[in-house]
Amino acid sequence: MANGKEASACWCQRVTISAAVLARVPEPLRGQVCICASCNSMQGKTNSRES
């Protein structure tokens, strides 16, 4: 995990991350990078840089 802790200790193990948020992770990085709480709270919202 990014901060060196076990994955089971991460906040993300206790919440549901939507498919829309997961889809925003680039394909080569899926299953390898963390999604932060701030990004998860943007579920379904578009990034202003993408508009």
PDB file of N, CA, C and O in Angstrom:
ATOM      1  N   MET A   1       0.829  -1.173   0.000  1.00  0.00           N
ATOM      2  CA  MET A   1       0.000   0.000   0.000  1.00  0.00           C
ATOM      3  C   MET A   1       0.878   1.242   0.000  1.00  0.00           C
ATOM      4  O   MET A   1       2.033   1.189   0.423  1.00  0.00           O
ATOM      5  N   ALA A   2       0.350   2.330  -0.460  1.00  0.00           N
ATOM      6  CA  ALA A   2       1.128   3.550  -0.630  1.00  0.00           C
ATOM      7  C   ALA A   2       1.787   4.051   0.649  1.00  0.00           C
ATOM      8  O   ALA A   2       2.916   4.541   0.604  1.00  0.00           O
ATOM      9  N   ASN A   3       1.111   3.940   1.780  1.00  0.00           N
ATOM     10  CA  ASN A   3       1.696   4.459   3.018  1.00  0.00           C
ATOM     11  C   ASN A   3       2.454   3.390   3.802  1.00  0.00           C
ATOM     12  O   ASN A   3       2.883   3.647   4.927  1.00  0.00           O
ATOM     13  N   GLY A   4       2.623   2.218   3.241  1.00  0.00           N
ATOM     14  CA  GLY A   4       3.398   1.162   3.872  1.00  0.00           C
ATOM     15  C   GLY A   4       2.629   0.303   4.860  1.00  0.00           C
ATOM     16  O   GLY A   4       3.209  -0.606   5.454  1.00  0.00           O
ATOM     17  N   LYS A   5       1.344   0.561   5.056  1.00  0.00           N
ATOM     18  CA  LYS A   5       0.530  -0.232   5.971  1.00  0.00           C
ATOM     19  C   LYS A   5      -0.145  -1.361   5.211  1.00  0.00           C
ATOM     20  O   LYS A   5      -0.204  -1.351   3.981  1.00  0.00           O
ATOM     21  N   GLU A   6      -0.648  -2.324   5.949  1.00  0.00           N
ATOM     22  CA  GLU A   6      -1.403  -3.414   5.348  1.00  0.00           C
ATOM     23  C   GLU A   6      -2.683  -2.875   4.712  1.00  0.00           C
ATOM     24  O   GLU A   6      -3.288  -1.939   5.234  1.00  0.00           O
ATOM     25  N   ALA A   7      -3.090  -3.449   3.607  1.00  0.00           N
ATOM     26  CA  ALA A   7      -4.305  -3.001   2.916  1.00  0.00           C
ATOM     27  C   ALA A   7      -5.532  -3.098   3.810  1.00  0.00           C
ATOM     28  O   ALA A   7      -6.443  -2.278   3.696  1.00  0.00           O
ATOM     29  N   SER A   8      -5.571  -4.082   4.694  1.00  0.00           N
ATOM     30  CA  SER A   8      -6.740  -4.239   5.572  1.00  0.00           C
ATOM     31  C   SER A   8      -6.903  -3.079   6.540  1.00  0.00           C
ATOM     32  O   SER A   8      -7.983  -2.900   7.104  1.00  0.00           O
ATOM     33  N   ALA A   9      -5.851  -2.281   6.748  1.00  0.00           N
ATOM     34  CA  ALA A   9      -5.915  -1.131   7.650  1.00  0.00           C
ATOM     35  C   ALA A   9      -6.411   0.130   6.939  1.00  0.00           C
ATOM     36  O   ALA A   9      -6.622   1.153   7.589  1.00  0.00           O
ATOM     37  N   CYS A  10      -6.597   0.077   5.641  1.00  0.00           N
ATOM     38  CA  CYS A  10      -6.963   1.265   4.861  1.00  0.00           C
ATOM     39  C   CYS A  10      -8.454   1.571   4.988  1.00  0.00           C
ATOM     40  O   CYS A  10      -9.282   0.666   5.084  1.00  0.00           O
ATOM     41  N   TRP A  11      -8.776   2.853   4.985  1.00  0.00           N
ATOM     42  CA  TRP A  11     -10.165   3.311   5.051  1.00  0.00           C
ATOM     43  C   TRP A  11     -10.989   2.708   3.918  1.00  0.00           C
ATOM     44  O   TRP A  11     -12.180   2.446   4.085  1.00  0.00           O
ATOM     45  N   CYS A  12     -10.361   2.491   2.775  1.00  0.00           N
ATOM     46  CA  CYS A  12     -11.099   2.036   1.591  1.00  0.00           C
ATOM     47  C   CYS A  12     -11.621   0.609   1.724  1.00  0.00           C
ATOM     48  O   CYS A  12     -12.482   0.189   0.951  1.00  0.00           O
ATOM     49  N   GLN A  13     -11.114  -0.125   2.683  1.00  0.00           N
ATOM     50  CA  GLN A  13     -11.593  -1.491   2.905  1.00  0.00           C
ATOM     51  C   GLN A  13     -12.942  -1.500   3.616  1.00  0.00           C
ATOM     52  O   GLN A  13     -13.593  -2.541   3.707  1.00  0.00           O
ATOM     53  N   ARG A  14     -13.363  -0.340   4.119  1.00  0.00           N
ATOM     54  CA  ARG A  14     -14.621  -0.244   4.866  1.00  0.00           C
ATOM     55  C   ARG A  14     -15.706   0.511   4.103  1.00  0.00           C
ATOM     56  O   ARG A  14     -16.778   0.757   4.657  1.00  0.00           O
ATOM     57  N   VAL A  15     -15.461   0.881   2.859  1.00  0.00           N
ATOM     58  CA  VAL A  15     -16.445   1.619   2.063  1.00  0.00           C
ATOM     59  C   VAL A  15     -16.609   0.956   0.699  1.00  0.00           C
ATOM     60  O   VAL A  15     -15.819   0.098   0.305  1.00  0.00           O
ATOM     61  N   THR A  16     -17.645   1.372   0.000  1.00  0.00           N
ATOM     62  CA  THR A  16     -17.840   0.915  -1.373  1.00  0.00           C
ATOM     63  C   THR A  16     -17.348   2.009  -2.305  1.00  0.00           C
ATOM     64  O   THR A  16     -17.738   3.170  -2.179  1.00  0.00           O
ATOM     65  N   ILE A  17     -16.497   1.632  -3.233  1.00  0.00           N
ATOM     66  CA  ILE A  17     -16.004   2.576  -4.238  1.00  0.00           C
ATOM     67  C   ILE A  17     -16.758   2.273  -5.525  1.00  0.00           C
ATOM     68  O   ILE A  17     -16.747   1.143  -6.013  1.00  0.00           O
ATOM     69  N   SER A  18     -17.405   3.284  -6.061  1.00  0.00           N
ATOM     70  CA  SER A  18     -18.272   3.081  -7.222  1.00  0.00           C
ATOM     71  C   SER A  18     -17.484   2.700  -8.470  1.00  0.00           C
ATOM     72  O   SER A  18     -16.290   2.976  -8.583  1.00  0.00           O
ATOM     73  N   ALA A  19     -18.168   2.077  -9.377  1.00  0.00           N
ATOM     74  CA  ALA A  19     -17.569   1.710 -10.663  1.00  0.00           C
ATOM     75  C   ALA A  19     -17.132   2.959 -11.420  1.00  0.00           C
ATOM     76  O   ALA A  19     -16.139   2.928 -12.146  1.00  0.00           O
ATOM     77  N   ALA A  20     -17.873   4.068 -11.254  1.00  0.00           N
ATOM     78  CA  ALA A  20     -17.522   5.320 -11.942  1.00  0.00           C
ATOM     79  C   ALA A  20     -16.168   5.839 -11.472  1.00  0.00           C
ATOM     80  O   ALA A  20     -15.367   6.306 -12.282  1.00  0.00           O
ATOM     81  N   VAL A  21     -15.908   5.760 -10.169  1.00  0.00           N
ATOM     82  CA  VAL A  21     -14.622   6.206  -9.639  1.00  0.00           C
ATOM     83  C   VAL A  21     -13.516   5.254 -10.099  1.00  0.00           C
ATOM     84  O   VAL A  21     -12.456   5.703 -10.533  1.00  0.00           O
ATOM     85  N   LEU A  22     -13.752   3.968 -10.009  1.00  0.00           N
ATOM     86  CA  LEU A  22     -12.748   2.984 -10.440  1.00  0.00           C
ATOM     87  C   LEU A  22     -12.421   3.137 -11.919  1.00  0.00           C
ATOM     88  O   LEU A  22     -11.278   2.927 -12.327  1.00  0.00           O
ATOM     89  N   ALA A  23     -13.413   3.500 -12.725  1.00  0.00           N
ATOM     90  CA  ALA A  23     -13.199   3.658 -14.167  1.00  0.00           C
ATOM     91  C   ALA A  23     -12.275   4.825 -14.492  1.00  0.00           C
ATOM     92  O   ALA A  23     -11.700   4.878 -15.579  1.00  0.00           O
ATOM     93  N   ARG A  24     -12.132   5.758 -13.556  1.00  0.00           N
ATOM     94  CA  ARG A  24     -11.259   6.922 -13.788  1.00  0.00           C
ATOM     95  C   ARG A  24      -9.778   6.581 -13.614  1.00  0.00           C
ATOM     96  O   ARG A  24      -8.910   7.365 -13.998  1.00  0.00           O
ATOM     97  N   VAL A  25      -9.491   5.415 -13.037  1.00  0.00           N
ATOM     98  CA  VAL A  25      -8.089   4.990 -12.876  1.00  0.00           C
ATOM     99  C   VAL A  25      -7.606   4.464 -14.224  1.00  0.00           C
ATOM    100  O   VAL A  25      -8.253   3.596 -14.810  1.00  0.00           O
ATOM    101  N   PRO A  26      -6.489   4.970 -14.724  1.00  0.00           N
ATOM    102  CA  PRO A  26      -5.971   4.488 -16.009  1.00  0.00           C
ATOM    103  C   PRO A  26      -5.741   2.976 -15.990  1.00  0.00           C
ATOM    104  O   PRO A  26      -5.251   2.428 -15.002  1.00  0.00           O
ATOM    105  N   GLU A  27      -6.090   2.322 -17.066  1.00  0.00           N
ATOM    106  CA  GLU A  27      -6.018   0.863 -17.173  1.00  0.00           C
ATOM    107  C   GLU A  27      -4.705   0.274 -16.643  1.00  0.00           C
ATOM    108  O   GLU A  27      -4.757  -0.685 -15.873  1.00  0.00           O
ATOM    109  N   PRO A  28      -3.526   0.804 -17.016  1.00  0.00           N
ATOM    110  CA  PRO A  28      -2.281   0.180 -16.546  1.00  0.00           C
ATOM    111  C   PRO A  28      -2.069   0.285 -15.027  1.00  0.00           C
ATOM    112  O   PRO A  28      -1.232  -0.424 -14.468  1.00  0.00           O
ATOM    113  N   LEU A  29      -2.822   1.161 -14.367  1.00  0.00           N
ATOM    114  CA  LEU A  29      -2.638   1.367 -12.932  1.00  0.00           C
ATOM    115  C   LEU A  29      -3.692   0.675 -12.078  1.00  0.00           C
ATOM    116  O   LEU A  29      -3.578   0.649 -10.853  1.00  0.00           O
ATOM    117  N   ARG A  30      -4.712   0.118 -12.713  1.00  0.00           N
ATOM    118  CA  ARG A  30      -5.787  -0.530 -11.960  1.00  0.00           C
ATOM    119  C   ARG A  30      -5.253  -1.714 -11.168  1.00  0.00           C
ATOM    120  O   ARG A  30      -4.504  -2.547 -11.679  1.00  0.00           O
ATOM    121  N   GLY A  31      -5.659  -1.762  -9.912  1.00  0.00           N
ATOM    122  CA  GLY A  31      -5.209  -2.821  -9.017  1.00  0.00           C
ATOM    123  C   GLY A  31      -3.828  -2.569  -8.442  1.00  0.00           C
ATOM    124  O   GLY A  31      -3.297  -3.406  -7.711  1.00  0.00           O
ATOM    125  N   GLN A  32      -3.235  -1.416  -8.765  1.00  0.00           N
ATOM    126  CA  GLN A  32      -1.888  -1.117  -8.298  1.00  0.00           C
ATOM    127  C   GLN A  32      -1.799   0.178  -7.508  1.00  0.00           C
ATOM    128  O   GLN A  32      -0.857   0.362  -6.737  1.00  0.00           O
ATOM    129  N   VAL A  33      -2.756   1.079  -7.682  1.00  0.00           N
ATOM    130  CA  VAL A  33      -2.708   2.376  -7.008  1.00  0.00           C
ATOM    131  C   VAL A  33      -3.895   2.528  -6.058  1.00  0.00           C
ATOM    132  O   VAL A  33      -4.909   1.841  -6.176  1.00  0.00           O
ATOM    133  N   CYS A  34      -3.733   3.440  -5.125  1.00  0.00           N
ATOM    134  CA  CYS A  34      -4.789   3.741  -4.158  1.00  0.00           C
ATOM    135  C   CYS A  34      -5.716   4.831  -4.704  1.00  0.00           C
ATOM    136  O   CYS A  34      -5.313   5.657  -5.523  1.00  0.00           O
ATOM    137  N   ILE A  35      -6.949   4.812  -4.237  1.00  0.00           N
ATOM    138  CA  ILE A  35      -7.895   5.888  -4.505  1.00  0.00           C
ATOM    139  C   ILE A  35      -8.083   6.608  -3.184  1.00  0.00           C
ATOM    140  O   ILE A  35      -8.446   5.991  -2.183  1.00  0.00           O
ATOM    141  N   CYS A  36      -7.842   7.899  -3.176  1.00  0.00           N
ATOM    142  CA  CYS A  36      -7.942   8.652  -1.924  1.00  0.00           C
ATOM    143  C   CYS A  36      -9.402   8.958  -1.597  1.00  0.00           C
ATOM    144  O   CYS A  36     -10.272   8.893  -2.465  1.00  0.00           O
ATOM    145  N   ALA A  37      -9.652   9.289  -0.341  1.00  0.00           N
ATOM    146  CA  ALA A  37     -11.013   9.580   0.101  1.00  0.00           C
ATOM    147  C   ALA A  37     -11.607  10.758  -0.660  1.00  0.00           C
ATOM    148  O   ALA A  37     -12.803  10.765  -0.955  1.00  0.00           O
ATOM    149  N   SER A  38     -10.788  11.749  -0.980  1.00  0.00           N
ATOM    150  CA  SER A  38     -11.273  12.912  -1.722  1.00  0.00           C
ATOM    151  C   SER A  38     -11.764  12.500  -3.110  1.00  0.00           C
ATOM    152  O   SER A  38     -12.834  12.928  -3.542  1.00  0.00           O
ATOM    153  N   CYS A  39     -10.997  11.684  -3.799  1.00  0.00           N
ATOM    154  CA  CYS A  39     -11.415  11.213  -5.129  1.00  0.00           C
ATOM    155  C   CYS A  39     -12.666  10.348  -5.030  1.00  0.00           C
ATOM    156  O   CYS A  39     -13.551  10.436  -5.881  1.00  0.00           O
ATOM    157  N   ASN A  40     -12.744   9.522  -4.006  1.00  0.00           N
ATOM    158  CA  ASN A  40     -13.914   8.677  -3.841  1.00  0.00           C
ATOM    159  C   ASN A  40     -15.160   9.511  -3.581  1.00  0.00           C
ATOM    160  O   ASN A  40     -16.256   9.120  -3.984  1.00  0.00           O
ATOM    161  N   SER A  41     -15.014  10.650  -2.918  1.00  0.00           N
ATOM    162  CA  SER A  41     -16.176  11.494  -2.628  1.00  0.00           C
ATOM    163  C   SER A  41     -16.690  12.196  -3.880  1.00  0.00           C
ATOM    164  O   SER A  41     -17.782  12.763  -3.862  1.00  0.00           O
ATOM    165  N   MET A  42     -15.924  12.165  -4.961  1.00  0.00           N
ATOM    166  CA  MET A  42     -16.327  12.800  -6.219  1.00  0.00           C
ATOM    167  C   MET A  42     -17.139  11.853  -7.105  1.00  0.00           C
ATOM    168  O   MET A  42     -17.282  12.117  -8.298  1.00  0.00           O
ATOM    169  N   GLN A  43     -17.662  10.783  -6.569  1.00  0.00           N
ATOM    170  CA  GLN A  43     -18.363   9.762  -7.337  1.00  0.00           C
ATOM    171  C   GLN A  43     -19.293  10.354  -8.379  1.00  0.00           C
ATOM    172  O   GLN A  43     -20.250  11.057  -8.057  1.00  0.00           O
ATOM    173  N   GLY A  44     -18.991  10.053  -9.638  1.00  0.00           N
ATOM    174  CA  GLY A  44     -19.833  10.472 -10.742  1.00  0.00           C
ATOM    175  C   GLY A  44     -19.617  11.902 -11.205  1.00  0.00           C
ATOM    176  O   GLY A  44     -20.158  12.298 -12.238  1.00  0.00           O
ATOM    177  N   LYS A  45     -18.844  12.685 -10.472  1.00  0.00           N
ATOM    178  CA  LYS A  45     -18.592  14.076 -10.859  1.00  0.00           C
ATOM    179  C   LYS A  45     -17.454  14.110 -11.866  1.00  0.00           C
ATOM    180  O   LYS A  45     -16.570  13.254 -11.832  1.00  0.00           O
ATOM    181  N   THR A  46     -17.469  15.075 -12.748  1.00  0.00           N
ATOM    182  CA  THR A  46     -16.397  15.197 -13.728  1.00  0.00           C
ATOM    183  C   THR A  46     -15.324  16.134 -13.210  1.00  0.00           C
ATOM    184  O   THR A  46     -15.603  17.043 -12.428  1.00  0.00           O
ATOM    185  N   ASN A  47     -14.129  15.912 -13.639  1.00  0.00           N
ATOM    186  CA  ASN A  47     -12.999  16.751 -13.284  1.00  0.00           C
ATOM    187  C   ASN A  47     -13.046  18.004 -14.140  1.00  0.00           C
ATOM    188  O   ASN A  47     -13.238  17.904 -15.351  1.00  0.00           O
ATOM    189  N   SER A  48     -12.879  19.171 -13.554  1.00  0.00           N
ATOM    190  CA  SER A  48     -12.983  20.419 -14.316  1.00  0.00           C
ATOM    191  C   SER A  48     -11.968  20.480 -15.450  1.00  0.00           C
ATOM    192  O   SER A  48     -12.193  21.184 -16.435  1.00  0.00           O
ATOM    193  N   ARG A  49     -10.863  19.763 -15.333  1.00  0.00           N
ATOM    194  CA  ARG A  49      -9.874  19.735 -16.397  1.00  0.00           C
ATOM    195  C   ARG A  49     -10.346  18.911 -17.583  1.00  0.00           C
ATOM    196  O   ARG A  49      -9.802  19.035 -18.680  1.00  0.00           O
ATOM    197  N   GLU A  50     -11.352  18.073 -17.375  1.00  0.00           N
ATOM    198  CA  GLU A  50     -11.854  17.215 -18.454  1.00  0.00           C
ATOM    199  C   GLU A  50     -12.998  17.864 -19.204  1.00  0.00           C
ATOM    200  O   GLU A  50     -13.404  17.350 -20.246  1.00  0.00           O
ATOM    201  N   SER A  51     -13.529  18.960 -18.723  1.00  0.00           N
ATOM    202  CA  SER A  51     -14.697  19.606 -19.336  1.00  0.00           C
ATOM    203  C   SER A  51     -14.337  20.289 -20.629  1.00  0.00           C
ATOM    204  O   SER A  51     -15.201  20.882 -21.275  1.00  0.00           O
TER     205      SER A  51
END
